[in-house]
Structure formats: C-alpha cells, structure tokens
Amino acid sequence: MPNVPHVIRLRDVARNATYERGPDEPVLLVPYELFQPVGAVRRRGSLVDWLEGAVIRSGRAVAALLRDTSPGERVLLQLDKQLDEWWLCEIDAVVGGETGVSARDAKRESATRKDAR
C-alpha cells in the first residue's frame, strides 16, 4: 500500500493537544455547523450532539477512516473506545505514502492554485 500514509497527526481543537494515529483509525466527518464545541461531542446513531455556548446542537456525522482525510480537514476522534466522547480535531499532517503533506503546505498549495487562476 504505497499510497497509504503511515501516520496522521491531529490537533485537538478543544484541548490544544496533538495526537498521532494510523490510517485505519475510525473518525467521524463533522457537520458544517460544528465549529467550536465546549467539551466532547456525543454520538447518537448517525447524529452527533455538542454544546456550543449554552445551547445543545445536533448534526449528522459520517463514519470514515483517517486515510480518507486531508490536512486542514476537521474530524471527530474517539480517544477512549470505552467512552462515548468524540473530540473535534484538525488534521495537521499526513506522514508517509506518496502524499505526505502538512496543513500549512496544503493551504499554501491552495493559495498558489487560486493565484494561478
């Protein structure tokens, strides 16, 4: 599997921690509305609930694997499989495979493409 990244680095948005996980780690792709939750996000089937300010919000989330994500993308990561707690994380870097790239490189490449238009 030469195109599969070896390690994917994530930044926990709520706690400002960093994690490194393998490409087969399950994640949830987040709804557009999920931006700055207070604490962990809870899963209810295909829905997720989170606290934002003093309001509980809900949205749809889609199961995926880390290998299918890109730097700069936000996902929900379950840090402890025993708990129903999913944490909002941003993909910081994809290490290994043919497409090793960091979020900074991805943003720079996107800006370059826009300038070329």
Beta strands, then each sheet from edge to edge (+ up, - down):
strand 1: 7-12
strand 2: 18-21
strand 3: 26-29
strand 4: 42-44
strand 5: 47-52
strand 6: 55-60
strand 7: 62-65
strand 8: 74-77
strand 9: 87-95
strand 10: 101-102
sheet 1: 2+ 1- 9+ 8- 3+ 7-
sheet 2: 2+ 1- 9+ 10-
sheet 3: 4+ 5- 6+
end
